């Protein structure tokens, strides 16, 4: 039971990382800016 409680957050983090990676990839294909915001020069 302890192994499950320790493994569950790791699985959640892996799933979230997978979704973020593919979401950024999809946004990049759509031409969106996926890096940090550009610096504003005043």
Steps between C-alpha positions, in 0.01 A plus 500: 500500500786738579648435157176616339493822704858573397450411134172686439650855500778388266246363253304827523817703431587281202149539356510876551844528336372296204200732458714815528750370246232415246307821567811709435572297188144556374521874573831525316345331196220759512759779495461611861784624717589220745823637651536778755336832426709736285667790682335837467737783413367839605 
